Amino acid sequence: MTDFPQTPPYVPRLDKTCYLVVCRDGADSAEPRATHLKGHLDHVEKYWTRYVTAGPIREPGGEALVGSVFLVLADDLEDAKALMSGDPYITSGMYETITYNEFSNSVGQYVGGKIWESAEAIAHRAAGGPTNDLSKGVDA
């Protein structure tokens, strides 16, 4: 684990507005998650600098994915929606609900890249599989 100072250092505000985009899956999301995984990952990798962070969500203690959360940097709400509209998870209709809220990044850590090596390494998660797939040597 990284050692952090007891008091967080000052950092400047982000230049762009950040939007919290919360997407909740529809009833039958496992198939579209698996089908559109590669396109979804291609999209977020292409625009990775527009995301403060993003990832799937589960119910507390659950294994099944129930949606996704994105912190998106954009000029305005229309720009955030335009970015999201290129994601196959959005265009496939997989999400039952999508909400947009402005978000202030005030304190904490953020991801500086991606946590997966390839779509194949996390395909089991997109299909609703277990968090730990030790047979493939991954923890996604």
C-alpha positions as a Markdown table, in Angstrom:
| # | Residue | x | y | z |
|---|---|---|---|---|
| 1 | Met | 0.0 | 0.0 | 0.0 |
| 2 | Thr | 1.2 | 3.5 | -0.8 |
| 3 | Asp | 2.0 | 5.8 | 2.1 |
| 4 | Phe | 0.0 | 9.0 | 1.9 |
| 5 | Pro | 0.6 | 12.2 | 3.8 |
| 6 | Gln | -1.7 | 12.6 | 6.8 |
| 7 | Thr | -3.1 | 15.8 | 5.3 |
| 8 | Pro | -3.9 | 15.8 | 1.6 |
| 9 | Pro | -1.8 | 18.2 | -0.5 |
| 10 | Tyr | -3.4 | 21.1 | -2.4 |
| 11 | Val | -4.2 | 20.4 | -6.0 |
| 12 | Pro | -5.8 | 22.8 | -8.5 |
| 13 | Arg | -9.4 | 22.4 | -9.6 |
| 14 | Leu | -10.1 | 20.6 | -12.9 |
| 15 | Asp | -10.4 | 22.9 | -15.9 |
| 16 | Lys | -13.5 | 21.2 | -17.1 |
| 17 | Thr | -16.8 | 20.4 | -15.4 |
| 18 | Cys | -17.1 | 16.9 | -14.2 |
| 19 | Tyr | -20.3 | 14.9 | -14.5 |
| 20 | Leu | -21.3 | 11.9 | -12.5 |
| 21 | Val | -23.0 | 9.5 | -14.8 |
| 22 | Val | -24.8 | 6.7 | -13.1 |
| 23 | Cys | -26.1 | 3.9 | -15.3 |
| 24 | Arg | -28.3 | 1.2 | -13.9 |
| 25 | Asp | -28.6 | -2.1 | -15.8 |
| 26 | Gly | -31.9 | -3.4 | -17.2 |
| 27 | Ala | -33.2 | -6.8 | -16.1 |
| 28 | Asp | -31.3 | -8.8 | -18.8 |
| 29 | Ser | -27.9 | -7.1 | -18.9 |
| 30 | Ala | -25.5 | -10.1 | -18.9 |
| 31 | Glu | -25.8 | -10.8 | -22.6 |
| 32 | Pro | -25.4 | -7.2 | -23.8 |
| 33 | Arg | -22.5 | -6.7 | -21.4 |
| 34 | Ala | -20.7 | -9.7 | -22.9 |
| 35 | Thr | -21.6 | -8.8 | -26.5 |
| 36 | His | -20.6 | -5.2 | -26.3 |
| 37 | Leu | -17.6 | -5.5 | -23.9 |
| 38 | Lys | -14.9 | -5.0 | -26.5 |
| 39 | Gly | -16.6 | -2.0 | -28.1 |
| 40 | His | -17.2 | -0.5 | -24.6 |
| 41 | Leu | -13.6 | -0.9 | -23.6 |
| 42 | Asp | -12.4 | 0.4 | -27.0 |
| 43 | His | -14.6 | 3.5 | -26.4 |
| 44 | Val | -13.4 | 4.2 | -22.8 |
| 45 | Glu | -9.8 | 3.5 | -23.8 |
| 46 | Lys | -10.0 | 5.9 | -26.8 |
| 47 | Tyr | -11.4 | 8.7 | -24.5 |
| 48 | Trp | -9.7 | 7.7 | -21.3 |
| 49 | Thr | -8.4 | 11.2 | -20.6 |
| 50 | Arg | -12.0 | 12.4 | -20.5 |
| 51 | Tyr | -12.7 | 10.1 | -17.5 |
| 52 | Val | -11.6 | 10.9 | -14.0 |
| 53 | Thr | -12.5 | 7.3 | -13.3 |
| 54 | Ala | -15.2 | 4.8 | -14.4 |
| 55 | Gly | -16.2 | 1.3 | -13.6 |
| 56 | Pro | -18.9 | -1.3 | -12.9 |
| 57 | Ile | -21.0 | -1.3 | -9.7 |
| 58 | Arg | -22.5 | -4.2 | -7.7 |
| 59 | Glu | -24.9 | -4.3 | -4.8 |
| 60 | Pro | -23.0 | -4.4 | -1.5 |
| 61 | Gly | -21.6 | -7.9 | -1.0 |
| 62 | Gly | -22.9 | -9.0 | -4.4 |
| 63 | Glu | -21.1 | -10.5 | -7.4 |
| 64 | Ala | -23.4 | -9.6 | -10.2 |
| 65 | Leu | -22.8 | -6.3 | -12.0 |
| 66 | Val | -25.8 | -3.9 | -11.7 |
| 67 | Gly | -24.6 | -0.9 | -13.6 |
| 68 | Ser | -21.7 | 1.5 | -14.2 |
| 69 | Val | -20.5 | 4.8 | -12.8 |
| 70 | Phe | -18.5 | 7.3 | -14.8 |
| 71 | Leu | -16.9 | 10.6 | -13.8 |
| 72 | Val | -16.7 | 12.4 | -17.1 |
| 73 | Leu | -14.9 | 15.7 | -18.0 |
| 74 | Ala | -16.9 | 17.8 | -20.4 |
| 75 | Asp | -17.4 | 21.4 | -21.5 |
| 76 | Asp | -21.1 | 21.1 | -20.7 |
| 77 | Leu | -23.9 | 18.6 | -20.3 |
| 78 | Glu | -24.4 | 18.2 | -24.0 |
| 79 | Asp | -20.7 | 17.4 | -24.4 |
| 80 | Ala | -20.9 | 14.8 | -21.6 |
| 81 | Lys | -23.9 | 13.2 | -23.3 |
| 82 | Ala | -22.2 | 13.2 | -26.7 |
| 83 | Leu | -19.2 | 11.4 | -25.2 |
| 84 | Met | -21.4 | 8.8 | -23.5 |
| 85 | Ser | -23.5 | 8.3 | -26.7 |
| 86 | Gly | -20.5 | 6.7 | -28.4 |
| 87 | Asp | -20.3 | 3.9 | -25.8 |
| 88 | Pro | -21.9 | 0.6 | -27.1 |
| 89 | Tyr | -23.2 | -0.1 | -23.6 |
| 90 | Ile | -25.3 | 3.1 | -24.0 |
| 91 | Thr | -26.3 | 2.6 | -27.6 |
| 92 | Ser | -27.3 | -1.1 | -27.0 |
| 93 | Gly | -29.9 | 0.0 | -24.6 |
| 94 | Met | -28.4 | -2.2 | -21.8 |
| 95 | Tyr | -28.9 | 0.4 | -19.2 |
| 96 | Glu | -32.4 | 0.9 | -17.8 |
| 97 | Thr | -31.7 | 4.3 | -16.4 |
| 98 | Ile | -28.9 | 6.9 | -17.0 |
| 99 | Thr | -28.6 | 10.0 | -14.8 |
| 100 | Tyr | -26.2 | 13.0 | -15.1 |
| 101 | Asn | -25.2 | 15.2 | -12.3 |
| 102 | Glu | -22.5 | 17.8 | -12.0 |
| 103 | Phe | -19.8 | 16.6 | -9.6 |
| 104 | Ser | -17.1 | 18.5 | -7.7 |
| 105 | Asn | -13.8 | 16.6 | -7.4 |
| 106 | Ser | -12.8 | 17.8 | -4.0 |
| 107 | Val | -10.6 | 15.2 | -2.3 |
| 108 | Gly | -9.2 | 11.6 | -2.8 |
| 109 | Gln | -7.3 | 9.5 | -5.2 |
| 110 | Tyr | -8.0 | 8.8 | -8.9 |
| 111 | Val | -7.0 | 6.2 | -11.4 |
| 112 | Gly | -4.2 | 7.2 | -13.8 |
| 113 | Gly | -4.8 | 4.6 | -16.5 |
| 114 | Lys | -6.7 | 1.4 | -16.8 |
| 115 | Ile | -6.8 | -1.7 | -14.6 |
| 116 | Trp | -7.3 | -4.4 | -17.2 |
| 117 | Glu | -4.7 | -5.8 | -19.6 |
| 118 | Ser | -7.2 | -6.9 | -22.3 |
| 119 | Ala | -10.9 | -7.4 | -22.8 |
| 120 | Glu | -10.3 | -11.2 | -22.6 |
| 121 | Ala | -8.8 | -10.8 | -19.1 |
| 122 | Ile | -12.1 | -9.4 | -17.8 |
| 123 | Ala | -14.7 | -11.0 | -20.1 |
| 124 | His | -15.8 | -13.3 | -17.2 |
| 125 | Arg | -16.8 | -10.2 | -15.2 |
| 126 | Ala | -18.8 | -8.6 | -18.1 |
| 127 | Ala | -20.8 | -11.8 | -18.2 |
| 128 | Gly | -21.5 | -11.5 | -14.4 |
| 129 | Gly | -18.8 | -14.0 | -13.3 |
| 130 | Pro | -16.9 | -14.0 | -10.0 |
| 131 | Thr | -14.6 | -11.2 | -9.0 |
| 132 | Asn | -11.7 | -13.6 | -8.7 |
| 133 | Asp | -11.0 | -15.8 | -11.7 |
| 134 | Leu | -7.8 | -17.5 | -10.6 |
| 135 | Ser | -7.9 | -20.0 | -13.4 |
| 136 | Lys | -7.1 | -17.1 | -15.8 |
| 137 | Gly | -4.7 | -15.4 | -13.3 |
| 138 | Val | -6.7 | -12.2 | -13.0 |
| 139 | Asp | -8.5 | -10.4 | -10.3 |
| 140 | Ala | -10.9 | -8.0 | -12.1 |
